[in-house]
Each structure stands twice: as structure tokens, then as C-alpha cells.
Amino acid sequence: MTTLSNHVPDPRLITAFAERRDGPLHRVNPWTKVGIVGALVLAVTVFDHVVLLAGLYGVVLAAYGLAGLPYRRLAGWYTLPLLFIVSVAGPLAFLEPGTPIGGALSTPVGELSVTWSGLVLLCELSFRSLTVVTFTLAASMTTKYTAVAYMLGRLLPRPIDQVALLTYRFTFVMVETLEDLVKAVLTRGANLSEFWSNRRLYARILGMTMLSAIEQSERLVKSMEARGYDGDITLYGDVSRPPLRELLVVVGSYAVVVGYAAVSVTGVGL
Amino acid sequence: MAHIHLGEGSFPLWALVLWTLIGAGLISAIVYRIRNGGIKTRQIALAGIGAAASFAVFQLNIPVWGGIHMNLTGLVGILAGPLLGGLIALVVNIFSAALGHGAVGLLGANTLVNATEAIIAYYAFKALMGMDWDVFPASASAATLGLSAGAVLMGAIIVISGVNGSALPRGDLTIAVAGLVGLNLGVAVIEGILTGFVVQFLASVRPDLVGLTDQETREESTGVTA
């Protein structure tokens, strides 16, 4: 039976964790989390040792657990990022030059083998990706709706901020609309397990979702204009500046990454 | 919707900077055009909720090859137009990255790929409808064309950038990436056909959405029937 996928994080669940739970990461300033995401992106880009990348991933994974977030859900959400890595790094593991692991397999197009370098590359790419995936999920699951909306309004230029704010507001509505449509066709005895024979049914579900979105947008225009919308959706929340100790952690993170990159470039070994 | 099928940190730093700058350039041009043309409330609302729908549709598992997910970027382009389509691509990528799908550092590259899909799908649909094609073949072909262009661009971006930590020559990397692009082209055909059916359905209930009748006319007639 096909329903909404459990491999993709449900924004409603993510927001519920942010609103209803309370852990150490919930109490961290949202701007600090944004800063750490940036430092992690930079770190996984410049770090070039598999052990270092594995260590960084371990730290982030531990932080995720300490924040009281569920590992079982995380394992399911890893499916797509890992699929993406394997789809490119999988072939690279075979093509990467180096010593074959356990000999080579003869094929009509030549010898086929996974090399040690290929395996290390696959591990490196996995650690790089999962480090940031884990932390962004942790940040999303520990930052309240109003704080996210406020930061979207501050970070993005107009009119992108307006579009993003409406998207954030209506994502929950659209997911429920889609879920209701799927439930409705399943209740009526439809079988969505095969695509081609149900292509028109899928098209109707998706078409109705888009139609519902468009008609909601048309209703929204009237209410926005009635309230005197002038290109600015007023935000009532506020996110204060991070405290000094968090600021020092962020600055320290960037300093470590930039320092590592500088040492790597100048050729000094670790 | 094609994506850079590599996670965070897979590109070297120079490539990350390059694609971010190009992506930012494209979005800046779109924002400039929108601001110059005078943005209407209707456009903001359509883009916002259209992006929410595109993001929500991604939650649906389509049972092809073990399960695929789509954002219907081609459909978004056809319905919202090239400028709003580009903005929707950016916003969907931001929200996807926040949920661990698509990388934060690759926002520029992914937006470039998806905006290309939306823009090409829009202009191809307009051109084919101008040649008196029926709605289904025009929208299916336009979406397939847009998504295929996105898949090829995605492959090109990976080959140009190279993979962080890989000693593979560009020629061998091209072979490795070609398989991925081929798979994406297959998905593009499926998504294109699905888009065709969706546009055909929308044209049957709201022909004004795909430019078959004038929106003003529809609003007037709705007023009478309501």
C-alpha cells in the first residue's frame, strides 16, 4: 500500500518535536544553530581524513541523541541521503584507482573490483553527508515555528522571504490535503501499489493537490489585500542575539575549520 | 526533479563557491525582473502556496523502481511561469535542505538545476501550445524536456566540479555520472507523463490555469455562477 513516505521527514513531526519537547538543543539560540550548520558545511568540505570525518559525524550523532531526538526515525530518514551517495559513490568505489579488495572479478568489459581507495571514498562521502543531514534535522527539530519564520524573514531578501514564509505556513496544510486525498482513494478501494495502471489516479491526486493550492492562494490574496498587505507579512516573533558563550563556540568552530584548511594548504601534516 | 545526487562536502570548496555564486546570480536576476515588473499579491501567494504544494508532493512515494519522489518542477514552471518557477525552486530547495534532503552547501547548484527545469518546461509548453498541440502531449513533452535538461545539467555540474577526495580522471567520472544521468532521464519521462496527465486534469477543471482561457473571464463567470 502506498501512503506518504516515511523516508522523508514529515514537517508536522519535525515541528511537533520543536514545539513540544524540551532538550539541551532546544535551549540553544537559533542563530547559533545556523552558525554551526555553516561551520559544519565548511568542515565537511575541507576535512580530508576519513578518521576526522568519522569523528565529526560521531560528535554530531551524539549531540543528536543528547538533545533527546529519536535515532530510529533518523535511520529511516537516512535512506534518501544514502541512496544519493551510493548512486554516485557506488560506481566510483569500483572505478577509483588503487589496490583491489579481495581480488578482481573478470567481466566481458574488463576486471571489476572495489578498491581500498574506493571504499574509503564511499565512507568519506557518507560521513560528510550524514554529518550535516543529522545536524540540520536536529536543528529543525529543536527550533520553534516562530523562530524559523522570524529567521526566514531576516535572512532572505524580498520577495523571497514572503514566498518562503507563505510556504512554511502552508506546507502543513498541503501535506494534510495530500494525505487526505490519498486516504480518500484508498478508502474507496483503490490500489496505488502499481504506478502505470494507476497513472490517472496519481495525476488526479497530484492535480487536486495543486488545484487546492492554487485555489487557497486565490482566497489568500483576498484576505491579504483586505488586511492591507503591502509586500510585508508582519512577524510577531523575535530571536535574540546569541549569548557570548555560544558566540564563542561558533567563532571557535570556524577558526578550527579555517585553521585546518590553512594547515592543509601549506602542506603541514596533522 | 533532478538533484545533485551527492551529499554535503562532496564538491571541493572552489566548486561550492562557484555554484553558489552562479545560483545567487540567477536568483538575483529573477528578483530584479520581478521587482522591476512590480510584484502583485497574487504572484506572492501563488509562489508561496505552489512551493508548499511542490514540497508536500515530495512526501508521496511513487511506486516505480522501488519508489521515487517528485517535486513536479516542470508542472510548477508551466503553472507559475519562469520567474516564479525559479523562486519556487529556491524555496523548495531551502526547505528540503532543512529536512536533510539536498545539501545546504549545494543550494546554489540545486537551485540552478531546478530553476532550469521550470524555465525550460514553461517555454517549451508555450511553444508547443502555440503550435496547436493538445494539452497532454504539449505538457508531457515540455516537462520531460525541462527535466531532461535538468538531469544533464546536474551531471555536467558533478563532472565539472569533481568529487572531493576522488583521484578519478574526469573521463572515468563522466562514465560514473552518465549512469546516474541515464536513470534521471528515465525518471524525467515518468514525471513528464505524470505532469501531462496532471495538466490535462487541471485544464479540464480550470482551463484558465494553463492559459486556455483568460483568467479575467473565468473570474467574471465564477462571480455569476456563485
Interface residues (C-beta under 8 A of the other chain):
Chain A: T2 T3 L4 S5 H7 V8 P9 D10 P11 I14 V37 G38 L40 V41 L42 A43 V44 T45 V46 F47 D48 W77 L80 P81 F84 I85 S87 V88 A89 P91 L92 L95 E96 P97 S117 V120 L121 E124 L125 S126 R128 S129 L130 T131 V132 V133 T134 T136 L137 A139 S140 P157 P159 I160 Q162 V163 A164 L165 L166 T167 Y168 R169 F170 T171 V173 M174 V175 T177 L178 V182 L192 S193 E194 F195 R199 R200 Y202 A203 R204 I205 L206 G207 T209 M210 L211 S212 A213 I214 Q216 S217 E218 L220 V221 M224 E225 Y229 G231 A261
Chain B: H3 H5 L6 G7 E8 G9 S10 F11 P12 L13 L16 I27 V31 I34 R35 I39 T41 R42 I44 A45 L46 A47 G48 I49 G50 A51 A52 A53 F55 A56 V57 F58 Q59 L60 N61 I62 P63 V64 G67 H69 L72 L75 L79 L87 I88 L90 V91 V92 I94 F95 A97 A98 L99 G100 H101 A103 V104 G105 I158 V163 N164 G165 S166 A167 L168 D172 L173 I175 A176 V177 G179 L180 L183 I190 I193 L194 F197 V198 Q200 F201 L202 V205 R206 L209
